[in-house]
Amino acid sequence: MRIRTITAGLLALGVLTAGCTSPGTPENTLPTRRVEEVPASRVCGGTLLDTAAVSALERLTHSTAFDPEAVKKDHGAPEIARVMEAAFRSGDGVLNAPEDGCEISPVDSSSAFPTIVVAFIALGKAPAGTPTDEPNEMSTPGVLARASEDGAKIYFDCESRRLGTTEEHPLRLRSEVQNSVRERGEPAATRHDNLTLAHSAAVAVAKELGCAGNGGLPGTAAGLPVPGE
């Protein structure tokens, strides 16, 4: 009797299982991931890019729709500011502090890597005689900018009550954009768009940290001191 009961139960289970499979549907087929499209104004937490930067991003990527689920980081100004503050308050290792930022990929990107990366790092002040890869940018006070077709970097000093930094001892920060777009436009326009993204992000984080005078950053990217331009 026990054997008949178990057999009948297994047969019933098989019928139920078969009924859950749609005719013609291959078994072990994984569901397709639904892509969540967002406009350029909502990438990076929706807090890093101003109107000019949104337009620059669309020109650089040839896209108006982006996939936040395709990247590892989608941090905005509040998150980045907290990481920069933590790096400063660590008391040591500021020169090797971890970067934080935002990765951007259009929905139609075929690459496994982000198309545009916006990254921040707290550089601090290099002690006298400290070897660095970028001694001029780190030792020279004030706003400095560099731009190429592959990206842009902006250096600025932050005097902030939130951080407890002063004009004599500010926190030096770098806003960087890395551009991996394959099909690019005119070189000068690409450099300017890269710089526009880096500038917008720098201003957003400077405001979040309460940097006096937005860290000395100009109102637009056109006002940045870029050598050779």
Order of alpha helices (4+ residues) and beta strands (2+ residues): alpha-alpha-alpha-beta-beta-alpha-beta-beta-beta-alpha
